[in-house]
């Protein structure tokens, strides 16, 4: 009978062929009994779920709270910090923050869809 170390080495030696046969790394490890599908898809802990919710809240609240016009952003910056900024800087900052929040939300949506498709195919 093979020890777990020998089994791992033989599995890793067959790794490229196994990936081609199983279609994904996750399916290969699940077939070897190394990773159970429930651990990667359903059985996430409550802390992990909380972190995932916080990841969605950040860019969503940013888009909701961000003023819609750059002139209002100039006013908010002046009231909060006491420093005046130029209109060009406010426009660039508004565009960067809006684009960053939208890009982050798009990445989160893509990741959620990919995670769902990986879990359902196991």
N, C-alpha and C positions, 0 to 999 in steps of 0.2 A: 504494500500500500504506500502511496506517495505521501510525503509530508506536505504541509501547506506551502512551504517554501519551494519544494520541487514542483508542486502543482502550479504555483504562480509563475515560475520560470518557464515551464513548458507552455503555459497559456500565453506568456509574453512572446515566446518564440513563434507561436502560431498567430500572433496578433494581426499582422497585415492581411493574411488570408481570412481570418475570422471576421474582421471588419467588413471585408468584401462580401462574405457569406451572410452575415447578420444584417448588414446595412447601416449600422451605427455602433458607436462605442458603447452607448448605454445598453443596447440590446445584447451586445457581446458579453458585457459584464453581468447582466441579468441572467444570461444563459449559463454562465460559470458559477452562479450562486454568490457572486461577490457583492452585487448590489441588488436589492429587491426592488421591484417596481413601486411598491407602496412607499418605500423610503424616499424615492425621488419625485413622486407625483402627489400622492394624497397625504402621506404622513408627515407633512411639515409641521414643525412645532409652532406654538402660539407666538413666540418671539419672532420667528421668521415671517409669519403672516403680518405681524404688527409692523415690522420693517418694510414689508412690501406695501402696506397701506400708506405709510409715511412717504415712501418714494413717489406714490401717486399724488399725495396731497401737496407736496412742495411746488411742482410746476403748475398745478391747477390753481392754487391760491395766488401764485405769482401772476398768472394771467388775469385772474379776477381782480386783484388789488392794484395792478399796474394801471396808472391813468391812461386814458385812450389818446390823449394828445400830448406831444412833447412839451408844450407850454405849461401844462399842469404839472408835469414832471419837474420842470424848473422850479415851480412854486413849492412843490413838496420838498425838494432838495434844500431850498432856501429856508423853509420853515424848520425842517428837521436838523440840519447841520449848521445853518447860519451862513453858509457859503453860497455865493452866486456862481452859476455856471452859464456858459454860453448856450444859445439855442442850437448851434451845430453839435455841441457835445451832448445835449439833451436828446436830439434826434438820433444820434449814433447810439447812445445808451438805450434808448427806447427800442430801437431796431434790434440791438444785440440781445437785450433781455427777452423780448418777445420771440425772436428767432430761437434763442437757446431753450426757452420753455417749451416751444412747439416741437423742437427737435428731441428734447428729452421725453416728452409725451409720446411722440412717434416711436422712439426707441422702446419705451415701456410697452406700448401696444404690440410692437413687433415681437418683443421678448415673450409677452404673455401668449400670443398666438403660437409662437414656436414651442413654448413649453407645453401648451395644450396638445399640439399635434404630436410631440414626442411622447407624452404620457398616454395618449389614446392609442398609439400604435404599438405599445408594449404588449 
